[in-house]
Amino acid sequence: MKQFYIRCALSMLALAAAPSAVFAQNNVVGTWQGTLKPPNAPPDRPGLRIVLKISRNADESLKGVLYSIDQNPSPINASAISQNGSTLKMTIAAIGGEFEGKLSSDGSTISGQFSQGGPNQPLEFAKATAQTAWVIPEPPPPTKPMDPNVQPTFEVATIKPSDPNRPGQSILVGRGGANLLTTTNTSLHDLMIFAYGIHPRQLIGLPGWAESDKYDLTAKPNRDGVPNPMQLRTALQKLLEERFQITFHREKRELSAYLLTAGKTPHKMNATQREGNLPGFGGRGPGSIMVSNATMPEFTDFLQARLLDRPVVDQTGITGRWDFTLKWTPDAAQLAQLPPGVTPPPPADDAAPDIFGAIQSQLGLKLESTKTPVEVLVVDKVAKPSDN
């Protein structure tokens, strides 16, 4: 009888130990680190080191925080993270990122795919120990906003021809904690569209070189802090009018336009996790855009300046700043605007909807066509930029 009791007790102990072993193998809580190779990066370029810290909230749900320690080491919170068996899924709305991976049987690695609006990229995380953990640098101090009551100008500015062999285009403000405005591969046409917040159809009378000649611009405000969108645009308008000797007049013309309105159900955008008073728009290939810290008027400005064939008017009534990623199938007109050397993606079986369907299904908003009087800028005089 005694022997039987001991055998039963040993069997119960074995059964009790099995779930603990499985839990240990499937436990994703801890610090993970891996290297991500950016798309189209040269073979000799090192990858970006990514640190992922996973913990549990009070309700036992998972919480994820990422650090791209070779870029800006500021923490980036995952907007959603879940585990089903050995499968981990994570969404990082602030950067338009998604990750799905499998935890190894010994719980030491998570192998999967990362996407940020473009093609999937392999990413393998290894569980860090006290000896192997990478040092996470201190994040830069928060950028100081410019006093909203001042009217800045650009006291120092250089405008020079762009390198014709360099791909891509950018307009950046406050990069690296400074308050510089820097642009690459931008034409006068591009700069005026940005400075005046208009659609290309609202800009009339520019000569051909104003669209074909590309410039790199660097400009420093005469006030401390990062300007808000209105301060930035006003300062850039003054700079362009002075350096390109621009004069123009305004007219009202009836144009086809789009109205952006709120849908019948709550929208699907995430409140921003970024600080600052400027939005961010990052392209991840044709048919994909990552938006961060943007108001609805700023989003409509981007739509009309970069993506759509007519002006866009915000009538959503939505306030605040938002993060989201939009994926759609570009139409022929949008593909025709691709920069040289950028090829359109091949057709996919699970292709995204057009931009109208994507805005409705992914954001919960609606884009409708209409006709309305719109102000246009008619250029009377312009010249190539004066010397720096």
Order of alpha helices (4+ residues) and beta strands (2+ residues): alpha-beta-beta-beta-beta-beta-beta-beta-beta-beta-beta-beta-beta-alpha-beta-alpha-beta-alpha-beta-beta-beta-beta-alpha-beta-beta-alpha-alpha-beta
